[in-house]
Amino acid sequence: QVQLEESGGGLVQAGGSLRLSCAASGRTFSTDTTGWFRQAPGKEREFVAAFRGSNGNIYYADSVKGRFTVSRENAKNTVYLQMNSLKPEDTAVYYCAAGVLRYWWEYRTSNKYDYWGQGTQVTVSS
């Protein structure tokens, strides 16, 4: 059974940092695309960042570019999201996802991913 488990969420002041981790079990994700999405109350789930395992390409949403960094440690089957210069508008539940995407541009589309974690809350106070 494939499982993704996020950790590292919490409460932080604006300008602070958090690092989210997503540990996978039951499947090796070295060649999959792994993504981070977030969902704020009353809003749709939105793309944050993705790491394409087949070639190492990394993609970010414009809203987090320059502040967030995604990385992956294949030996631990774990993906990370380092979040710096956090803003109140970054407050959301953050989800990691993984899958074999057919087309490279699908990384932004949540329903193209096969596996999802349960989510971890990130709250940024002003």
C-alpha positions in Angstrom: 0.0 0.0 0.0 1.4 3.4 -1.1 1.4 6.1 1.6 2.6 9.6 1.7 3.0 11.3 5.0 3.6 15.0 5.4 5.2 16.6 8.5 6.7 19.9 9.5 3.7 22.2 9.4 2.9 24.6 12.2 2.4 28.2 13.2 5.0 30.8 12.3 5.2 34.5 12.1 5.4 36.4 8.9 8.9 36.4 7.5 9.7 33.1 9.2 10.5 29.7 7.7 9.3 26.1 7.8 10.4 22.9 6.1 7.8 20.4 5.1 8.7 16.8 4.6 6.8 14.1 2.7 7.9 10.6 3.3 6.7 7.8 0.9 6.3 4.2 1.6 5.2 1.3 -0.5 6.6 2.7 -3.7 9.9 4.2 -4.9 9.3 7.6 -6.4 12.7 8.3 -7.9 11.3 8.7 -11.4 7.8 10.0 -10.5 6.8 13.6 -10.4 6.3 14.7 -6.9 4.3 17.9 -6.2 3.2 20.2 -3.4 -0.3 21.7 -3.4 -2.1 23.8 -0.9 -5.7 24.6 0.0 -6.8 27.6 2.0 -10.3 27.7 3.6 -12.9 28.5 1.0 -10.4 28.2 -1.9 -9.6 25.6 -4.4 -6.5 23.4 -4.1 -3.6 25.2 -5.9 -0.3 24.1 -7.2 2.8 25.2 -5.3 5.8 23.3 -6.6 6.8 20.1 -8.4 9.9 18.0 -8.9 10.1 15.9 -12.0 12.0 12.8 -11.1 12.8 11.7 -14.6 15.0 14.7 -15.4 15.2 16.7 -12.2 13.3 19.7 -13.5 11.6 21.8 -10.9 8.6 24.0 -11.2 7.1 26.7 -8.9 4.0 28.7 -8.8 4.7 32.4 -9.4 3.4 33.2 -5.9 6.2 31.2 -4.2 9.0 31.6 -6.7 12.1 32.8 -4.9 10.8 31.9 -1.5 10.1 28.2 -1.6 12.5 25.4 -2.6 11.6 21.9 -3.4 14.0 19.1 -3.2 14.0 15.3 -3.1 16.2 12.8 -1.3 15.8 9.5 -3.2 17.7 7.4 -0.7 15.0 8.3 1.9 12.1 8.4 -0.6 11.4 11.8 0.8 10.5 15.1 -0.8 10.9 18.5 1.0 9.5 21.9 0.7 11.6 24.6 2.3 9.5 27.7 2.8 11.2 31.0 3.5 9.9 34.6 3.9 6.4 33.2 4.7 3.4 35.5 4.3 0.0 35.3 5.9 -1.4 34.4 2.5 0.7 31.2 2.5 -1.6 29.9 5.3 -3.2 26.7 4.0 -3.2 22.9 4.3 -0.2 21.7 2.3 -0.4 18.4 0.5 2.3 16.3 -1.2 1.4 14.2 -4.2 3.2 11.8 -6.5 2.5 10.1 -9.8 3.6 9.2 -13.2 2.5 12.1 -15.4 2.0 11.4 -19.0 2.8 14.9 -20.2 5.3 17.3 -18.5 2.9 20.2 -18.3 0.5 18.2 -16.2 2.5 18.9 -13.0 0.1 21.8 -12.2 -3.0 19.6 -12.4 -3.9 18.0 -9.1 -6.0 15.2 -10.6 -3.1 13.9 -12.6 -1.4 12.7 -9.5 -2.0 9.2 -8.2 -1.0 9.4 -4.6 -1.7 12.0 -1.9 -0.7 12.6 1.6 -3.1 13.6 4.4 -2.0 17.2 4.5 -0.3 19.4 7.1 -1.4 22.8 8.3 0.7 25.8 7.8 -0.4 29.0 9.6 1.4 32.3 9.1 0.5 35.0 11.5 0.9 38.7 10.7 
